[in-house]
Amino acid sequence: MTFSIVACDLKEKTWGIAVASKFPAVGAVVPWAQADAGAVATQSFANTSFGPRGLELMAQGISADETLAKLLMDDPDRELRQVGLVDARGKAVTYTGSGCFPWAGGVKGKGYAIQGNILASARVVPAMEKKFLATKGDLPTRLHAALLAGDRAGGDKRGRQSAAIYVVKPNGGYGGFVDRWIDYRVDDHVDPVLRLGELLKLHDLYFGKSPESERLALKGKTLEQMTSILKSELYLKKNTTFVNAFNAFIGNENFEERADPNGAWIDKPVMKYLTKKFGG
């Protein structure tokens, strides 16, 4: 009762999964990924052991095809399973057991595998593949575009409930300490894939980086707008310097990564967002 895409971008060293289902918290079950190893989507009466076991095998250099064969070998309910894998070298495989409920099936290509069961029609998976291949940008952007295309092509024929995206890259997590780069879940929502896209936009807003050419110097109109915000939100008071007020405000809004602590500049998308939120 799920549709998903597993894929990688070897140039950027990223591996990930996007998934949606008429099932609560699908992100707690289907997606598994490990940097420099691969990614796994396990669904349809999901054997969740396929996630950690599959990653362990691929981390040893075993291909996606060989890993799938090993996973299915000792599973008595293999014909009920559906699995997609992509390994460290970008080789992908998808499997749909004969006992999966229709419509069920998948496709694979260089660096991706797409699969779904209990889908509205056979148009869902091809719509996902077409959009994934046509979309430019980083892997999270392409994964979500494919998921949204599948959703709008009918998706799970029972309806919508949850969606998730999980992407890893070496030292890609917050602060560079772990590999978990993108990890967003919409566990129960009337339009979860659309909401998932909104969360990805927020991720870019908070953790993205603007090139220096797109930074706004805090002077002129920009300085006036920021000063107005700081005053209206009671950060800039008597005996408080602009820099101290600015840093307190930016810290509370979680934009430390996108502004100069000396009060010299702020990233343009952040200023646009703050002006819309607070006026100024």
DAWO-V176182 format. One record per helix or strand of 3 or more residues. SS is the DSSP state (A for helix, B for strand). FROM is the first residue (numbers start at 1). TO is the last residue. Records with the same first field share a line. If there is no record, write none. Layout:
SS: FROM-TO + FROM-TO
This chain:
B: 2-9 + 14-21 + 31-34 + 38-43 + 82-87 + 92-96 + 105-109 + 112-116 + 162-169 + 180-186 + 215-217 + 265-267
A: 26-28 + 49-59 + 64-73 + 78-80 + 123-134 + 139-152 + 174-176 + 192-207 + 212-214 + 220-232 + 242-252 + 256-258 + 268-278
